[in-house]
Structures are given as structure tokens and as C-alpha cells.
Amino acid sequence: MANCPEFERPIVELQEKIEELKSLNEGKSGGLEKEIKKLEERLSKVKEEVLSNLSPWEKVELARHPNRPYTLNYVKYLFKDWVELHGDRRFADDKAIVAGIGKLGGVSFVVVGHEKGRNVRERISRNFGMPHPEGYRKALRVMKLGGKFGIPIVTFIDTPGAYPGIGAEERGIAMAIAENIKEIAAIPVPIIVIITGEGGSGGALGIGIGDRVYMQKFAIYSVISPEGCASILWRDQKYKADAAEALKLTARDLKGLNVIDGIISEPLGGAHSDPEGASRLLGEAIIKVYNELKDVLPSELIDKRIEKFGRMGFFKE
């Protein structure tokens, strides 16, 4: 319970009580089924109540939940015959971005996504999901393979942002992201982008150009983190909740602003409560969108993709 957000504590407490009763029930060879069923019904109601009234900042906390599925979790549940590809052919293999090819519903897809890691060792190895320039160059290399061989592309976005360290700056992080935005726009196959957790700044846009952009229900997508915004505007991170409200970073906000094309539902309790169920919903959305795009001519895909992102930023007061 120590790692869960404050708003989730009633849910976690009920889950712990249910597990405790189930353990006792096994030891007593039954007799507690009625009590367990009542608590499970109560749990469903509490989940619905809690998650239907989240503030923007609480959605930020949920998007960052330590048990939320990452790219390799979705690969495990969705893609068969997975082959991971490594390296940018220039400098190194950045583990903050994974890339490879697998089959979903009998269709081969190039899959590219951020990976944060679970334990301390993995998180350090994957740099907490913050890519270096070589990560974006690896992503572009593999996505261009998809373009060359006519394989559709799916990207999973979940990053606080690109790594801002000196080494990344020395190796051209800004240029790597800019090149990706330019080059991915011209790849002649369907590209489906899904924000699954945090969609942070250029770190997200580096693999975020596509024909369709979707968000999971409790994901976030923003030019800057709430903490960073609060530090700039108020000179104090204690205003992070106000910043989250002002940034309009939730899936509902961004659908209303036409920044994204759709919202993918999550299981009751959030994706972290049922990774397999979340994967199933994600897979259904991918196949649906692929079927909408598969017969579109490559030249038309590219023209519409460029037009789509070119329209962003125009608004009426």
C-alpha cells in the first residue's frame, strides 16, 4: 500500500481484506464465500466511485502507477512470434525504448515503445523510461524497416520525457527527436500511436507521429509535467495540482481539443488492476484502427498524416 496513491487506499484495503478472507476460507475448507462475495461487490462499487471522480492530478498519479503495464507487458499479452531488435547502428542500444516485430490477430506489426522497468535495477538500466538520442534513432531505424517491407506500425508511449542529461545533449537529443518527427511523417504504412501512461513533451512526440493517436482512459499527454509547469509559473511545485488542471492533459480534455482521435477504455480499477484485460482492450482497438487504414494508399496516408498534425494549434476564442 505504500506505493499506491492516496485516493486508491480504500480500494487496496478492500482487496487486502478479500485476500485475507480467501486465505482463511481455504484453511477452513469453506464457509466464508458469502462474506467474500459481499466484499467483492463492494469493491466493484468503490472502484467505480473512486475512479469516476478523479481530479486531473489524481489521473497523473494513476498514469504513473508503479504497477501500470508497460510496452513489454503489452507485447507479452498481445504479440506472438515477438522478435526484439536492438541498437541504432551508430552508438548504443538504448533500453528506454524497445522495438521489434510481432503478430497480432495474424497481422505482423512493428512495435516501438517506452519501457520504464519494474525494480530498481531495471529502472536504472532503462533510465526510468527517458530515452537518449540513440533510443530515438533505434526507433526510427526499426520504423523505417516497417515502411520498407510494408509492415504497419504501433507505438506505445509512456515517458516523463526525453533524458535531459549532458551526454544526451552532446549526442543531439533535440535533433534526434526533430528528425524522427520529420521522417516518421513520411513512412508509407499505417501508424497507430497509443499513449498508455505518461506522454511527456518531445520524449513522447519522438515516436508520437501517426495516422491515429489514441490514449488509454487514465493516461496523460502534455508538453510539460505538472511539476515542471508549477516550477516555472509559480516557482513552487506545491502548485502541481493547479498546473495539472490548467494543462488539460487528460484523455477527455485532449479528445475535446482534437489532439487525439479516441480514448481506449481500461478495466474497472485501471490498467494496473488487470493488465491482461487492459491488453485485450488495447488489442481490439489496434485491430479496429488497422482495418480502417490498411487499404488507404501510402501517398494518401502520408498526406493526411501531415495535414492532421498541421491543423493542431489553430483555434477560435
Stockholm file with secondary structure:
# STOCKHOLM 1.0

chainA/1-317         MANCPEFERPIVELQEKIEELKSLNEGKSGGLEKEIKKLEERLSKVKEEVLSNLSPWEKVELARHPNRPYTLNYVKYLFKDWVELHGDRRFADDKAIVAGIGKLGGVSFVVVGHEKGRNVRERISRNFGMPHPEGYRKALRVMKLGGKFGIPIVTFIDTPGAYPGIGAEERGIAMAIAENIKEIAAIPVPIIVIITGEGGSGGALGIGIGDRVYMQKFAIYSVISPEGCASILWRDQKYKADAAEALKLTARDLKGLNVIDGIISEPLGGAHSDPEGASRLLGEAIIKVYNELKDVLPSELIDKRIEKFGRMGFFKE
#=GR chainA/1-317 SS CTTSCGGGHHHHHHHHHHHHHHHHHHHTTSSCHHHHHHHHHHHHHHHHHHHTSCCHHHHHHHHTCTTSCCHHHHHHHHCEEEEEECCCSSSCCCTTEEEEEEEETTEEEEEEEECCCSSHHHHHHTGGGCCCHHHHHHHHHHHHHHHHHTCCEEEEEEESCSCCSHHHHHTTHHHHHHHHHHHHTTCSSCEEEEEEEEEEHHHHHTTCCCSEEEEETTCEEESSCHHHHHHHHTSCGGGHHHHHHHHTCBHHHHHHTTSSSEEECCCTTCGGGCHHHHHHHHHHHHHHHHHHHTTSCHHHHHHHHHHHHHHTTCCCC
#=GC SS_cons         CTTSCGGGHHHHHHHHHHHHHHHHHHHTTSSCHHHHHHHHHHHHHHHHHHHTSCCHHHHHHHHTCTTSCCHHHHHHHHCEEEEEECCCSSSCCCTTEEEEEEEETTEEEEEEEECCCSSHHHHHHTGGGCCCHHHHHHHHHHHHHHHHHTCCEEEEEEESCSCCSHHHHHTTHHHHHHHHHHHHTTCSSCEEEEEEEEEEHHHHHTTCCCSEEEEETTCEEESSCHHHHHHHHTSCGGGHHHHHHHHTCBHHHHHHTTSSSEEECCCTTCGGGCHHHHHHHHHHHHHHHHHHHTTSCHHHHHHHHHHHHHHTTCCCC
//
